[in-house]
Amino acid sequence: MVPVAHGTDGLGSVRIPAAACGLFGIKPGTGIVPAQVGADSWRGLLENGPLATTVADAALMLEAMSGASFDLAERPGLRIAVSVKPPGPGVLISKACVAAVRQCADLLGGLGHKVQADDPRYPLWATPAMVAAWFACPAGDAPGPGVEPRTRRHVRAGRAMLRVRPPRPDDGERLRAAFGPFFERHDVLLTPTLARPCLPARRWGERSWLHSVVSSLTFAPMTGVWNVTGYPAASVPTPAATGLPGSVQLVAAPGGESVLLALAAQIERVQRWRRHAPAYDPSG
């Protein structure tokens, strides 16, 4: 409905809605855009980023937000790792989401990039750290009047989590050390953005808190780890056989925003995606 929009991404809230709506969205790395949001920007996990219908528009908005400039010129021969491995045990990636990654990998290989299958070595503690942050960080922002009961319950659960396993100051540093060798071998990591196709549009605030927690963890477990590391990550639209938007996630090491934007722009040039919903007439 608008060409560009601002989003805040604490564990995926730029990339997840972008993936659900056929948009391009990018979470910049730590320090690129000022991120003083709420009490403490979710202990430094939260970043401001753009959602847009084209990569060029997102890049322009990111330049305005950051005061930096980003180069969208094609970068030939990028080393791209392809992985459909979830970041923790018990997570299942749907066939549709795997197929979107495979299709994009074939496309990038055909464009001359060096594409190979390679999985990051996710530490066993990475997913518990991400879940702990999801519970504990909102507890720092006191809910005001009118907040849904499930949100209040999430805050209460977060306060309990702070006593059990609070987010640790060195979580990000430890994860960056774990992923460092991987990103020395590869310029970009290609993964699913979501673990399964979009959930039905319903009044989720009327559902139970536990139902929301389980649905969220099984729907979008692929994004939060990159907030903990502070790495830039983007959601890129892809074709989908279901009729709903498809998406893949691109991740780069710190300072890799231009690489992600340039690669996404190349995908967009070769494989155009819709700028408007199917029944929407932008002229009228």
Helices and strands as residue ranges (DSSP letters): E 4-9, H 15-21, E 24-27, E 47-52, H 55-66, E 79-82, H 95-110, E 114-117, H 126-136, G 137-140, H 149-164, H 171-185, E 188-192, G 204-206, H 209-219, H 225-229, E 233-238, E 246-251, H 257-270
